[in-house]
Amino acid sequence: MANAFRCKIPHKKAFFAVLTDPRHAALFNAREHEVIARHVPWTRVVREGRTSKGAETFDLVPWVSAIARGSS
């Protein structure tokens, strides 16, 4: 195998969405949460649906659209 599975994940930006999504919080311990918060940018795969950033919950596509228009 030329590229082992463990080599591919860090090269996929969408994996950041797994690390920063509260639905997956139970997968990580306190120290891992600290490292993620310090080093991984908040990331989502853009698609219809609700998501959260900090304490805010919103529909992702309209939120991204507003950011792109500069009206956030």
C-alpha beads as a LAMMPS data file, in Angstrom:
LAMMPS data file: protein, C-alpha beads

72 atoms
71 bonds

1 atom types
1 bond types

-500.0 500.0 xlo xhi
-500.0 500.0 ylo yhi
-500.0 500.0 zlo zhi

Masses

1 110.0

Atoms # bond

1 1 1 0.000 0.000 0.000
2 1 1 1.569 3.288 -1.084
3 1 1 -0.367 5.549 1.278
4 1 1 -1.504 4.011 4.524
5 1 1 -4.934 5.041 5.834
6 1 1 -3.347 6.954 8.720
7 1 1 -1.493 9.154 6.229
8 1 1 -4.611 10.284 4.378
9 1 1 -6.745 11.709 7.196
10 1 1 -4.516 14.722 8.008
11 1 1 -4.593 15.705 4.345
12 1 1 -8.390 15.995 4.244
13 1 1 -9.651 19.334 5.523
14 1 1 -13.115 17.866 6.080
15 1 1 -11.648 15.827 8.929
16 1 1 -11.364 19.092 10.886
17 1 1 -15.185 19.100 10.911
18 1 1 -15.151 15.853 12.893
19 1 1 -12.700 17.285 15.408
20 1 1 -14.676 20.513 15.944
21 1 1 -18.234 19.131 15.889
22 1 1 -19.808 18.858 19.365
23 1 1 -21.590 15.646 18.284
24 1 1 -18.187 13.939 18.472
25 1 1 -17.012 15.518 21.737
26 1 1 -17.257 12.251 23.672
27 1 1 -14.522 10.778 21.468
28 1 1 -11.873 13.030 23.045
29 1 1 -10.542 13.535 26.557
30 1 1 -9.990 16.932 28.201
31 1 1 -6.370 17.251 27.028
32 1 1 -7.343 16.379 23.456
33 1 1 -10.104 19.014 23.569
34 1 1 -7.512 21.593 24.634
35 1 1 -5.223 20.667 21.754
36 1 1 -8.087 20.717 19.255
37 1 1 -9.283 24.125 20.478
38 1 1 -5.780 25.549 20.250
39 1 1 -4.727 24.132 16.876
40 1 1 -7.714 23.137 14.736
41 1 1 -9.831 25.809 13.019
42 1 1 -13.607 25.563 13.331
43 1 1 -14.651 23.658 10.212
44 1 1 -17.850 22.339 8.645
45 1 1 -18.607 20.597 5.373
46 1 1 -20.963 23.042 3.643
47 1 1 -24.395 21.470 3.285
48 1 1 -27.969 22.173 4.320
49 1 1 -28.602 21.749 8.026
50 1 1 -28.118 23.278 11.425
51 1 1 -24.782 23.483 13.162
52 1 1 -23.183 25.338 16.031
53 1 1 -20.185 27.530 16.662
54 1 1 -19.579 28.185 20.322
55 1 1 -22.948 28.928 21.919
56 1 1 -24.547 29.945 18.595
57 1 1 -26.693 27.503 16.557
58 1 1 -27.662 28.368 12.974
59 1 1 -28.474 27.095 9.475
60 1 1 -25.095 26.647 7.817
61 1 1 -25.807 27.521 4.155
62 1 1 -27.511 30.890 4.847
63 1 1 -24.768 31.702 7.379
64 1 1 -22.018 30.999 4.845
65 1 1 -23.923 33.009 2.236
66 1 1 -24.168 35.979 4.602
67 1 1 -20.429 35.752 5.327
68 1 1 -19.687 35.696 1.590
69 1 1 -21.843 38.841 1.114
70 1 1 -20.086 40.506 4.046
71 1 1 -23.251 40.869 6.098
72 1 1 -22.454 38.783 9.164

Bonds

1 1 1 2
2 1 2 3
3 1 3 4
4 1 4 5
5 1 5 6
6 1 6 7
7 1 7 8
8 1 8 9
9 1 9 10
10 1 10 11
11 1 11 12
12 1 12 13
13 1 13 14
14 1 14 15
15 1 15 16
16 1 16 17
17 1 17 18
18 1 18 19
19 1 19 20
20 1 20 21
21 1 21 22
22 1 22 23
23 1 23 24
24 1 24 25
25 1 25 26
26 1 26 27
27 1 27 28
28 1 28 29
29 1 29 30
30 1 30 31
31 1 31 32
32 1 32 33
33 1 33 34
34 1 34 35
35 1 35 36
36 1 36 37
37 1 37 38
38 1 38 39
39 1 39 40
40 1 40 41
41 1 41 42
42 1 42 43
43 1 43 44
44 1 44 45
45 1 45 46
46 1 46 47
47 1 47 48
48 1 48 49
49 1 49 50
50 1 50 51
51 1 51 52
52 1 52 53
53 1 53 54
54 1 54 55
55 1 55 56
56 1 56 57
57 1 57 58
58 1 58 59
59 1 59 60
60 1 60 61
61 1 61 62
62 1 62 63
63 1 63 64
64 1 64 65
65 1 65 66
66 1 66 67
67 1 67 68
68 1 68 69
69 1 69 70
70 1 70 71
71 1 71 72
